[in-house]
Amino acid sequence: MARNYLELLPAFIAQDKFRERHPQRAYLFESMAQLNAGFDIRGLGELATIRPDIAPIVAARIPVLFIAAQDDERASTAMKQACELIPDSRVETIANAGHLAFFEEPENYNRIVLQFLDKHAGPRG
C-alpha cells in the first residue's frame, strides 16, 4: 500500500490511459504532484466509508453539478446514482476523458462549470 502521494502517483497517471492520451498534461500533473510529496495518504481509504447526509441539500434544493468523464466508468456510475437521489442535480459527461478530466479536457471542464455557475449564481463580474 502506498504511504504518500508520490507512491500513488504512477497509478493516477496510468489510470484511464492518461499518459498515452495527454503526455504533456501528464508531465505537468506529475510535476505539480511534487507539491504533495509529504502528504500521508494512508487515511484516504476511510473516505470510502463516509456516508454523507444529503437531506440538508435536498431540503434546501441546492443545485448540484456532477462532472463525469466518459472513460471513468466507476466514478461516472457513482455520480449518476447520486444524481438520482438529489433533485436539482445533473451530470455532465466529458468525452474522451478519464478520472483526471479537469486535466485532460480543461476547456470543456471549465465551460461546464462556468455555465452551471452562470445559471445558478448569476452573472460573473
N, C-alpha and C positions, 0 to 999 in steps of 0.2 A: 504494500500500500504506500502511496506517495505521502511524504511528510510535508512537503511545501509546494508552492505553486509551480516552481520550475521543474519539479519532478513530474507534475501532471501536465505540463505544457505540451509535450510531444503528443499526448492523446488528444488534446484540444486541436492541435494543428492537423493531425491525421483524420480527425472526425469529418465525415461527410466530404472527404477529398478536398478540403480547403486549400492545402498547399498546391495541389495539382491545378485547381481552378484559378487560384489567385496567388501566384508565387510572391509577387511584390507585397501584397497585403499581408500574407503570412509572415514575411520577414518583418514587416512593421509591427505586427501583433507580437511576434517573439521579442522584438526589441523593447516594446512597451511593457511586456511581461516582466522584464528585469526590475521594474519598479516594485513588483510584488514578491521579489525573491525570498524575503524572510517571512512571508505570510504562512502561518501554520494552518494547513487545510484539513487536518485530521478531524476537526469538528464539523466539517461540511456535511458529512453523512447524516447528521442529526436533522438537517433541513428537510430531508425526505419524510421525517416523522411528524413534522408540524402540520397541523390541520387548521388553517386559519378560519376564523368565524366570518363568513361573508354576509351574515344577516345585517350588520350595520350598512354595508354597501348597498345591499338590496333595498333596505328600508329607506335609505337616503336617495335612492335612484341615481347613484353616481355612475356616469358613463364610463365604461371600461373598454380599453383597446388592447387586444392581444395581437402581437405581431408574430406570426408563424413563418417558418421557412419551408419551402416545398420539400427539400431533401432532409429535413429533420423530423422524421415521422413520429418519434416518441414525444417530443415536445409539442409538435403540432396537434397530436391527438389529445394531449392533456389540455391544451388551450381550447380546443373545440369542446371538450367536456365541460370545462369551466365556463365557457361562454353560454352553454345551455342552462347553467344554474343562475346566471346573473342577467336580469333584464337590463336593457340599455347597454349591452355589451356587444362587441363584434370582433370577429377575427379577420385580419387581413393577412394574406399569404404572399410572401415574396418568392417569385420564381427564381430558379437557378441559384438557390442559396441553401446553406446548411445551418448548423447551430449558431454560427457566427454571422448571421445575416446582416447585422449592423456594420460589420467589417467587409463582408463580401459585396453587399449592394447598398452602400451608404446613401446614395442619392435616392433610391426607392424607399429605403427605411425612413430617411428624414422627410421625404414628401408625405408619406403616410402619417407620420407623427404630426407634422405641421397642419395637414388637412383636418386631422382629428381635433387639434387644439383650436384651429380657426372656427370649427363648427361648435365646439363646446365651451371655449374660453373667450370667444370674441376676438376681434382683430388685434394683431400684434402691433407694437409700435410704441 
